[in-house]
Amino acid sequence: MNARIVVVGSLNLDRTYSLGRLPREGESLHATGHAVASGGKGANQAVAASRLGADVRLVGAVGADAAGTLLLDAVAESGVDVTGVHRRAGDATGEAVIFVDDEGQNLIVISPGANATVTADDVVSHGAGWVLSGFEIPDEAVIAAAHQALAAHARFVLNPSPYRRIPDALAHSIDVMVVNEHELIDALGTSVDSSSDTALLQARARLDVPALVVTLGADGAAAVTASGVFRAPGRVVTAVDTSGAGDAFTGALVARLASGDALESATLFATQVGAHAATRPGTQSSYPTSDELDRWLQG
């Protein structure tokens, strides 16, 4: 199978504010730091995969503004092909405002901007062996990505985040679904005991996907197929910023799947990449190359 990955997703300018703790409702707090960087779940996942050696193309949209130029330059510098990213003269580039506390926990608010303009006509995934998409862009673009993957005999990976109802048109088009525990509960409409293999097997069956990967925070991740549940243990780290860890995990997972790894070994590897990302501030800036990850694991 072709190892090229096409990510159909979002690009956002991330404005990150460091706080001693996250604010309560109606509360004003002074930030202890402020940074501006390239982000967006699609761009993050593309960069994470590319830094690990994958051949990645990104499809999406930014505004014809300074922020759009910054994002395109940053993603391209990480080795991602950005020729599929459209510039919209009439729209602002998407932005995310991220609050991060001293424990590394975060709160994120997103203004989609040009991401909301991505249409089915923008999606070109020809030549891909793997197609990855998520929910920071409109449904029609996600559905087009899935259907193009199916027509080309490529594998389609869905990360339904931020969660919204999964369109019926995606039925039987998803090869791998990647969710965190909250997204899994939203998708099922009921609580799930993620410590129970039986509960996870039932969840996969209800979602009717061949493979379900659930990230479990400090407890690692679980890869669920009809054959059973594989649990990749978490790695104990001192979290600095968890805001990009989930995207690092997803990008790394698809990178290893595209290189021919089995789902189990890809999940274990992705758990290590996600843990590494949580030890550094920011999103894309926290993603390791293969050499950086090896040194960190040995250190």
Order of alpha helices (4+ residues) and beta strands (2+ residues): beta-beta-beta-alpha-beta-alpha-beta-beta-beta-beta-alpha-beta-beta-alpha-alpha-beta-beta-beta-alpha-alpha-alpha
